Amino acid sequence: MKRNLSFFAVILLSFQLLVLPAENVLAETESTNSSSIVSSEQGSTGFSQPSESTTTPSEMMSSTESTDTSTTESSNLENEIPTESTESTTTTSTPEEPVKEVKAQSEEIKTPNIKYQTHIQDIGWQGEKSNGEISGTSGQAKRIEGIKIKVADTDSNGGIEYKTHVEDYGWQNFVANGEMSGTSGQAKRLEAIQMKLTGEFASKYDIYYRVHVEDFGWLDWASNGKDAGTCGFALRLEAIQISLVKKGEKAPGPTTLPSIDNNALAISYQSHIQDIGWQAAKKNGELSGTSGQAKRLEGLKVKIETSTISGGVQYKTHVEDYGWQNYVANGALSGTTGKGKRLEALQVRLTGDLSRYFDVYYRGHVEDFGWLGWTKNDGVSGSSGYGFRLEAIEMRLVKKGAPAPGLSSSYKKAPADIQNYYMQAPGRVMFKTSANYYNNADLTSVGNPISAGTVLNVQGRVMTKNGYPVLKTAYGYITANKRTVGATAAGEKTLMNVPYYNQNQMGYWNGCEEFSLYMALSYLGATRGQNIHQVTNAVPRVPAWGNPADGFNGNPTDTSGYHTIFPRAFTPYAKRYAPNSRDISGSSTAAFKTELLKGNPVVVWGTSGPIAAPRIGGYYYGALKVLNLHVWLVTGFDGNSFHVTDPVYGKFWVSEGQVATSYSPNRMAVAIDK
């Protein structure tokens, strides 16, 4: 019975082939043999044409019979006769309406292939890479200088365009489909790249790419025309990966940080200043605050501007009376406003990816200390234990590994014994013990000695690098240690404990100039290891009748005669031992006091007696001839009295008026200064 049914089915199908329109016949045939439709690429007309493999009715009958033999008993005839629903899915056409092109559902679109090639320093064009492979080098510090990119194996219309940022040239124009972007033979590094798909291709795929950058390493993936690389760092691209991804599918990896623009990245900081209020924000190393105005910072706001990198900035301040506050972030206030409280120190740190790629450097200008050294990444800048105000700050972002400010002492913590020092400078101090002047504020260059009992006016206080206070005077720096100096209301005075040598007792009857010098040198520690005889005999000499302006005329051991040496020849003699000695002839006795406070004994051409009124006996080599001429050393003063150390008459106090009278005929004097 099954054969009879199959036979009738074939007869019916044959009838349809004869009477139905051609397009329905082809559609029915397609339901039996899926290979009967040929794409328009295989025919030259707008109609669908049967191919050479189109099944004939007789072949269909044979095929049907073959199928019938494999059909089970439960087969239904309707299954072998096209139904109305089958007809509704067929493609219809008339000679006036061409058939639309249809591809078989089983045919797959070709997977495109992205290919790229880089020109590398010292290597040239590297072999072609594709689909996410690495092109370039790693660990060789070689720059990419040029690149070619193309799309292959695609049936879609469109392609790829790309451009590069080149050393010295900047961004080049877009090129496409295998053309070179960059340079060759010019040794110019690529620093960044953009690429994008075009045409139909761009609607189906995304183009992803990432680069390996000098110092940074691999950045994240960029896509569809975005920057990959760096700007403003002068860093080379060393390698690249490129990958095509179907629309809607995941990126090959992270996309957070594909590029870094140093020109756009900025740290912004704003200070609230005593008597001024909020100053305008400063950026990237600019000074925020004041200098030379003694104004405290009271509040601070910090933020990161125009960053393509995730993360931010946190900061905290040490506030007068309150101590360290908690961290705040990204533009919030740290410190106070309207309370008159000084900031004393601060800490700053980066967060997120910013902290991976950058360091934050900062330094503070502190009362009395001035600019402290740079610190970074949560280091402390400022002071504590002194009560000193923070007056200004500077901040800057520096890429890790890039040249940066040198780190140095950025934080001053008061020493444990700071209470033993004057933090507020007294107006005047008296030395309790002998000490020294210093030529610098750090007390490392020792100056002249200072005798116990000396009283000095104080000009102010400065700080050493070690964090101790130092007092500044008109004559040098002195310690602020309360065990060495004490505040006093007494007038300025000094008394030098000068070693004493008597010229007559040692047989130098005319050696008052030389002995006065030697006593001064001994006090200053400037004899250069020579004894009094060596120094005395080293005096420059001229004949007994010679000009004393050229040297000592005679011999210091002479027992009679008028023998001396004037300051013009004496000063170079003194400088052999005390190089800063100077001729102060013509000065008033007030200048003696200044020299004495500096720690310099003064050799004076006066009179004997001691300090008797001068007796004049005419002229002597252009000067008045003082018949009772005698030279002695001024070694101290107190008010209107001078202390004299005389190589014949010993040590004694005498009025300033007597000294002035004795000194008056020729007003000759030399300050001995080592």
C-alpha positions in Angstrom: 0.0 0.0 0.0 2.9 2.4 0.8 4.2 2.0 -2.8 0.8 2.9 -4.2 0.7 6.0 -2.1 4.2 7.0 -3.1 3.3 6.5 -6.7 0.3 8.8 -6.5 2.5 11.4 -4.7 5.0 11.4 -7.6 2.1 11.7 -10.2 0.8 14.7 -8.2 4.2 16.3 -8.0 4.7 15.8 -11.7 1.4 17.5 -12.4 2.5 20.5 -10.3 5.6 20.8 -12.3 3.6 21.1 -15.5 0.9 23.5 -14.4 2.4 25.7 -11.5 4.4 28.8 -12.2 8.2 28.4 -12.5 9.0 30.0 -9.3 6.7 27.7 -7.3 8.2 24.7 -9.1 11.7 25.8 -8.1 10.5 26.4 -4.5 9.0 22.9 -4.3 12.1 21.5 -5.8 14.2 23.4 -3.2 12.2 21.7 -0.4 13.4 18.4 -1.8 16.9 19.3 -2.9 18.4 22.3 -1.1 21.1 22.7 -3.8 18.6 23.8 -6.5 19.0 27.6 -5.8 22.1 29.3 -7.0 23.2 32.8 -5.8 23.2 35.7 -8.2 26.9 35.5 -8.3 26.5 32.4 -10.5 23.9 33.9 -12.9 23.9 36.9 -15.1 20.2 37.7 -14.9 18.0 38.9 -12.1 16.2 35.6 -11.9 17.0 32.5 -10.0 18.2 29.8 -12.5 18.4 26.1 -11.8 21.9 24.8 -11.7 23.2 21.8 -13.6 22.5 19.7 -10.5 18.7 20.5 -10.5 16.7 17.3 -9.9 14.5 16.1 -12.8 11.0 14.6 -12.2 12.2 11.1 -13.0 15.1 11.5 -10.6 12.7 12.8 -8.0 10.5 9.7 -8.5 13.5 7.5 -8.0 14.6 9.5 -5.0 11.1 9.4 -3.6 10.9 5.6 -4.0 14.3 5.4 -2.3 13.0 7.5 0.5 9.8 5.5 0.8 11.8 2.3 1.5 13.3 4.0 4.5 10.1 5.5 5.8 8.4 3.9 8.8 4.9 2.5 8.9 3.7 5.6 10.8 4.7 7.9 7.9 1.9 10.2 6.7 1.5 11.1 3.1 1.1 14.7 4.0 4.7 14.7 5.1 5.8 14.1 1.6 3.5 16.6 0.0 4.4 20.3 0.4 2.0 22.0 2.7 0.6 25.5 2.6 3.0 26.7 5.3 5.9 25.4 3.2 4.7 27.4 0.2 4.6 30.6 2.3 8.4 30.5 2.9 9.3 30.1 -0.8 10.9 33.0 -2.8 8.7 34.3 -5.5 9.5 36.4 -8.5 8.2 37.5 -11.8 10.1 38.6 -14.9 9.3 42.2 -13.8 10.6 41.7 -10.1 14.1 40.2 -9.6 14.7 37.7 -6.9 16.6 38.9 -3.8 20.0 37.3 -3.2 19.8 34.6 -0.4 22.7 32.8 1.2 22.4 29.4 2.6 21.9 29.4 6.3 24.7 27.0 6.8 27.3 29.4 5.1 29.6 31.2 7.7 31.0 34.8 7.3 34.7 34.7 7.1 36.6 35.7 10.2 38.8 38.8 9.4 42.5 38.9 10.2 44.2 42.0 11.5 47.9 42.1 10.5 50.5 44.6 11.6 54.2 45.2 11.3 56.6 47.5 13.2 59.8 49.3 12.2 62.2 48.9 15.2 65.3 50.8 16.3 68.5 48.9 15.2 66.3 46.1 13.7 64.2 47.6 10.9 61.0 46.0 9.8 60.0 43.1 12.0 58.0 40.2 10.6 54.3 40.6 10.3 52.1 39.8 13.4 48.4 39.2 13.7 45.4 39.0 16.0 46.9 40.0 19.4 50.4 38.9 18.8 53.2 41.2 20.2 55.0 43.3 17.6 58.1 45.0 18.9 60.6 44.1 21.6 60.6 43.7 25.3 63.5 44.3 27.7 65.7 45.7 24.9 64.9 49.4 25.3 64.3 49.8 21.6 61.9 52.3 20.1 59.2 51.6 17.6 59.7 54.1 14.7 57.0 53.1 12.2 54.0 50.8 11.8 51.8 49.3 9.0 48.4 47.8 9.7 45.9 46.1 7.4 42.8 43.9 7.5 42.8 40.6 5.6 40.4 37.7 5.0 37.1 39.7 5.1 34.1 39.9 2.9 33.0 43.1 4.5 33.5 46.5 3.0 35.8 48.8 4.9 39.3 48.7 6.4 41.4 50.4 9.0 42.9 53.9 9.5 45.6 54.8 12.0 48.0 57.6 13.0 50.9 58.0 15.3 52.4 60.6 17.6 56.1 61.0 16.5 59.0 62.5 18.4 59.5 66.1 17.5 56.7 66.0 14.9 53.6 65.3 17.0 50.5 63.7 15.6 50.7 62.7 11.9 47.7 62.4 9.6 45.7 59.2 9.3 46.9 56.6 6.8 45.1 53.4 5.9 45.3 49.7 5.0 49.0 48.9 5.1 50.5 52.3 4.6 53.4 53.4 6.9 52.7 55.7 9.9 55.8 57.1 11.6 59.3 57.3 10.1 62.1 55.1 9.1 65.8 56.2 9.0 65.2 59.2 11.2 65.6 57.6 14.6 62.3 59.1 15.8 60.3 57.3 18.4 56.6 56.6 18.3 55.0 57.9 21.5 51.3 57.2 21.0 48.9 55.7 18.4 45.2 55.9 17.4 43.4 53.5 15.0 39.8 53.0 13.9 37.8 50.7 11.6 36.0 52.1 8.5 32.9 51.1 6.4 30.7 48.1 7.1 33.6 46.6 9.0 33.3 49.2 11.7 29.6 48.2 12.4 30.5 44.6 13.0 33.8 44.8 15.0 35.7 46.9 17.5 39.4 47.4 17.2 41.4 47.1 20.4 45.1 47.9 20.8 47.5 48.4 23.7 51.2 49.5 23.9 54.2 48.8 25.9 55.8 52.2 27.0 59.2 53.0 28.3 59.2 53.1 32.1 55.4 52.4 32.3 55.4 49.0 30.7 52.1 47.7 29.3 49.2 50.1 29.5 45.6 49.1 29.2 43.6 48.5 26.0 42.4 51.4 23.9 39.7 51.0 21.2 38.1 52.7 18.2 40.2 55.8 17.8 41.3 56.5 21.4 44.9 57.3 22.3 47.2 54.5 23.3 50.6 55.7 24.7 51.8 58.8 26.4 51.9 62.5 25.8 54.4 65.0 27.4 56.8 62.4 28.8 59.1 61.8 25.7 58.8 58.1 26.2 59.1 55.5 23.4 56.6 52.8 22.4 58.4 49.5 22.5 55.7 47.0 21.6 52.1 46.8 20.5 49.2 44.3 20.4 46.1 44.7 18.2 43.0 42.6 18.3 39.6 42.6 16.5 36.6 41.9 18.7 33.0 41.4 17.5 30.6 44.0 18.6 29.1 43.3 22.0 31.9 41.0 23.0 34.4 41.6 25.9 37.6 43.6 25.5 40.8 41.6 25.5 41.7 43.1 28.9 41.5 46.1 31.2 40.6 49.4 29.5 41.1 51.8 32.4 44.4 53.3 31.5 45.3 53.1 27.8 47.1 56.5 27.7 48.7 59.0 30.0 48.8 62.7 29.2 51.4 64.5 31.3 50.4 67.9 29.9 46.9 67.5 31.2 47.7 65.9 34.6 48.0 68.4 37.4 48.1 68.5 41.2 46.2 71.6 42.3 46.6 73.1 45.8 45.1 76.1 47.6 46.1 77.8 50.8 44.1 79.8 53.3 46.5 82.5 54.6 46.6 84.7 57.7 45.1 88.2 56.9 44.5 87.2 53.2 42.1 84.3 53.2 42.0 81.8 50.3 44.7 82.3 47.8 44.1 81.3 44.1 44.9 77.6 43.4 48.5 76.8 42.4 49.7 73.9 40.3 52.7 71.6 39.6 55.5 73.2 41.7 54.1 76.7 42.0 54.4 78.5 45.4 51.3 78.6 47.4 51.4 80.9 50.5 53.7 83.8 51.1 57.4 84.5 51.4 59.0 87.1 53.6 55.7 88.3 55.1 55.6 86.1 58.3 52.1 84.9 57.6 50.9 81.5 58.6 49.0 79.0 56.5 45.7 78.1 58.2 44.0 75.7 55.8 44.7 73.6 52.7 42.8 72.0 49.8 44.5 69.6 47.3 43.1 67.8 44.3 44.1 66.1 41.0 43.0 67.9 37.8 42.3 66.5 34.3 43.6 63.0 35.0 43.0 60.1 32.8 44.3 57.8 35.5 42.0 56.5 38.3 42.8 57.5 41.8 43.2 60.8 43.7 45.0 62.5 46.5 44.7 62.4 50.3 46.3 64.8 52.8 46.3 65.8 56.4 47.8 68.7 58.4 49.2 69.3 61.9 47.3 72.3 63.4 48.3 74.5 66.3 46.7 73.3 69.6 44.9 70.4 67.7 47.7 68.3 66.5 47.3 65.9 63.5 43.9 65.9 61.8 42.5 63.0 59.9 43.1 62.5 56.2 40.7 64.2 53.8 40.7 63.9 50.0 40.2 65.6 46.7 39.6 69.2 47.5 38.2 69.0 51.1 39.5 71.4 53.7 42.3 70.3 56.0 43.1 72.8 58.8 40.9 75.6 59.9 39.5 79.0 58.8 38.5 81.8 61.0 40.3 80.5 64.1 43.8 82.0 63.7 45.5 78.6 64.0 48.7 77.9 62.2 49.5 74.9 60.1 52.8 73.4 61.3 53.2 70.3 59.1 51.5 68.2 56.4 51.4 64.8 54.7 50.2 64.0 51.2 49.7 60.7 49.4 48.2 59.4 46.1 45.6 56.7 45.7 44.5 54.3 43.0 46.4 53.9 39.7 47.9 57.4 40.3 50.0 55.9 43.1 51.2 53.1 40.8 52.6 55.4 38.2 53.4 58.7 40.0 55.0 60.0 43.2 53.8 63.2 44.8 56.6 65.5 46.0 56.1 68.4 48.3 58.0 70.8 50.6 57.2 73.5 53.1 58.6 76.9 54.0 58.7 77.0 57.8 59.2 80.0 60.0 62.9 80.6 60.8 63.9 77.4 58.9 63.0 78.6 55.5 62.5 76.1 52.8 62.9 72.5 54.1 63.9 69.6 51.8 61.5 67.7 49.5 59.7 64.7 50.7 57.2 62.4 48.9 54.4 59.9 49.3 53.1 60.4 52.9 56.4 61.9 54.2 56.1 64.6 56.8 57.0 68.2 55.8 57.1 70.9 58.4 58.0 71.1 62.1 56.8 70.1 65.5 57.7 71.1 69.1 58.8 74.6 68.1 55.4 76.4 67.5 56.6 77.5 64.1 54.2 78.4 61.4 54.1 76.9 57.9 54.3 79.8 55.5 54.3 78.3 52.0 54.2 75.0 50.2 55.1 73.6 46.8 53.8 70.3 45.3 54.5 68.4 42.0 53.6 65.0 40.5 56.6 63.1 39.1 56.4 59.9 37.1 58.0 57.0 38.9 61.6 56.6 37.7 61.7 60.1 36.1 64.1 62.8 37.4 62.7 64.2 40.6 63.7 66.8 43.3 66.3 65.4 45.6 65.0 64.2 48.9 66.5 65.9 52.0 65.5 66.9 55.5 61.9 67.8 55.3 60.8 67.7 58.9 62.1 69.5 61.9 61.2 67.9 65.3 62.4 69.9 68.3 65.3 68.2 70.2 64.5 66.9 73.6 66.6 69.5 75.4 65.1 72.5 73.5 64.0 74.0 76.8 67.7 74.8 77.5 67.8 77.2 74.6 66.4 80.7 74.0 63.6 80.2 71.5 62.8 83.9 71.8 65.9 86.0 71.3 66.8 88.2 74.3 67.6 91.8 73.6 71.1 91.4 75.1 73.0 88.6 76.6 76.0 88.2 78.9 78.4 85.3 78.5 78.6 83.1 81.6 81.6 81.3 80.2 84.2 81.9 77.5 82.9 81.0 74.0 83.3 81.8 70.4 81.7 83.6 67.6 80.7 81.6 64.6 80.8 82.7 61.0 77.6 80.8 60.0 74.3 80.0 61.5 75.0 76.3 61.7 77.9 77.0 64.0 80.4 75.0 62.0 82.8 77.8 61.1 84.5 79.1 64.3 85.3 82.7 64.6 87.0 84.8 67.3 86.9 83.9 71.0 84.6 85.7 73.4 85.6 86.2 77.0 83.3 85.5 79.9 81.6 88.6 81.1 81.1 90.0 77.6 77.7 91.6 77.0 76.3 91.8 73.5 73.2 93.1 71.8 71.3 90.4 70.1 69.7 91.1 66.7 67.5 88.0 66.4 67.2 84.2 66.4 67.8 81.7 63.6 67.8 77.9 63.5 70.5 75.5 62.7 70.1 72.6 60.4 70.1 70.4 63.4 67.1 72.1 64.8 68.7 74.3 67.5 68.2 78.0 67.9 71.2 80.4 67.4 71.4 84.0 68.3 72.5 86.5 65.7 74.7 89.6 66.7 76.3 92.3 64.7 79.6 90.5 65.1 78.7 86.9 64.3 76.5 84.0 65.5 76.5 82.8 69.1 75.0 80.0 71.0 71.5 80.3 72.5 72.3 77.8 75.2 71.2 79.2 78.5 74.2 77.6 80.3 76.5 79.7 78.2 74.6 83.0 77.8 72.0 84.7 79.9 69.6 87.5 79.2 70.8 90.8 80.8 69.9 94.5 80.9 73.5 95.5 81.4 75.3 97.6 78.7 77.6 96.1 76.2 81.1 95.4 77.4 83.9 92.9 77.0 87.2 92.0 78.6 89.7 89.8 76.9 91.8 87.5 78.9 95.0 88.2 77.0 98.2 86.5 77.9 100.8 89.0 79.2 104.4 89.5 78.1 106.7 92.3 79.4 109.1 93.6 76.8 111.6 95.0 79.2 111.9 91.9 81.3 112.6 90.0 78.1 115.2 92.5 76.8 113.2 94.1 74.0 113.5 97.7 75.1 112.1 99.0 71.9 109.8 96.1 71.1 106.4 97.4 72.2 104.8 97.1 68.7 106.0 93.5 68.4 105.0 92.5 72.0 101.6 94.1 71.6 101.0 92.0 68.4 102.2 88.8 70.0 99.8 89.2 73.0 96.9 89.7 70.6 98.0 86.7 68.5 98.3 84.5 71.6 94.7 85.4 72.7 93.4 84.7 69.2 95.4 81.4 68.9 97.1 82.7 65.8 100.8 82.6 66.5 101.3 79.8 63.9 103.3 77.9 66.5 105.9 80.6 66.9 107.1 82.0 70.2 107.5 85.6 71.1 111.1 85.8 70.1 110.4 84.4 66.6 107.5 86.7 66.0 109.4 89.7 67.3 112.5 89.0 65.2 110.3 88.5 62.1 109.3 92.2 62.0 110.2 93.8 58.7 113.2 96.1 59.3 114.9 99.1 57.7 118.0 101.0 58.9 117.8 103.0 62.1 117.5 106.2 60.0 114.9 104.6 57.7 111.2 105.4 57.2 109.0 103.6 59.8 106.3 103.3 57.1 108.6 100.8 55.4 109.6 98.8 58.4 111.0 98.9 61.9 113.9 101.4 61.9 116.4 99.8 64.1 116.3 96.8 66.4 113.7 96.0 69.0 116.5 95.2 71.4 118.1 98.6 71.1 118.3 100.3 74.5 118.2 103.8 73.2 117.1 105.8 70.2 113.8 106.7 68.5 112.7 103.4 66.9 109.2 102.4 65.7 107.2 100.9 62.8 104.1 102.6 61.4 100.8 100.9 60.5 101.6 100.9 56.7 104.4 98.3 57.3 103.0 96.8 60.5 99.7 95.7 59.0 101.2 93.3 56.5 103.4 92.0 59.2 100.3 91.2 61.4 98.5 89.6 58.5 101.2 86.9 58.2 99.6 85.5 61.4 96.1 87.0 61.5 95.1 87.4 57.8 92.0 89.7 58.5 94.0 92.3 60.4 93.4 95.8 59.1 94.6 99.3 59.5 91.9 101.3 61.3 94.0 104.5 61.7 91.9 107.7 61.9 89.0 105.9 63.6 87.4 107.2 66.7 87.6 105.3 70.0 84.0 104.1 69.3 85.5 102.0 66.5 87.8 100.3 69.2 84.6 99.2 71.0 83.2 97.7 67.8 86.4 95.8 67.1 86.6 94.6 70.7 83.0 93.3 70.5 84.0 91.4 67.4 86.7 89.8 69.4 89.6 91.7 67.9 92.3 93.3 70.2 93.4 96.7 68.9 97.1 97.8 68.7 97.2 101.6 69.5 100.1 104.1 68.9 99.7 106.1 72.1 102.0 107.3 74.8 103.9 106.0 77.8 103.6 107.2 81.3 101.2 105.1 81.2 98.7 106.9 78.9 100.2 110.3 79.6 99.5 113.4 77.6 101.4 113.4 74.3 104.5 115.6 74.0 105.1 116.7 70.4 108.7 117.4 69.1 108.2 118.3 65.5 107.6 116.0 62.5 108.9 112.6 61.7 108.5 111.1 58.2 105.3 113.0 57.6 103.8 112.4 61.0 104.0 114.3 64.3 106.9 113.2 66.3 105.5 112.1 69.7 108.4 112.2 72.0 106.8 109.9 74.6 105.5 107.5 71.9 104.6 104.1 73.2 102.4 101.3 71.6 100.0 99.2 73.7 97.0 96.9 73.3 93.3 97.7 74.0 91.7 94.5 75.3 88.3 95.6 76.7 85.8 98.2 77.5 83.0 98.9 79.9 80.9 101.9 79.4 83.3 104.8 79.1 86.4 103.0 80.2 88.9 100.9 78.3 91.0 98.1 79.4 94.7 98.3 78.3 97.3 95.6 78.2 100.6 97.4 78.2 103.9 95.5 77.4 105.6 97.7 80.0 103.0 98.9 82.6 100.8 95.8 82.7 97.0 95.6 82.6 94.8 98.3 83.8 91.5 100.3 83.2 91.7 103.8 82.0 89.1 106.3 80.9 88.0 106.6 77.3 89.0 110.2 77.4 92.6 109.4 78.3 92.8 106.8 75.6 91.5 109.3 73.1 94.1 112.0 74.1 97.0 109.6 74.1 95.9 108.3 70.6 95.2 111.7 69.2 98.4 113.1 67.6 98.6 110.7 64.7 95.5 108.4 65.4 97.3 105.2 64.4 95.7 101.8 65.2 95.5 98.3 63.8 92.8 95.7 64.6 94.2 92.2 64.9 91.7 89.8 63.4 92.4 86.2 62.6 
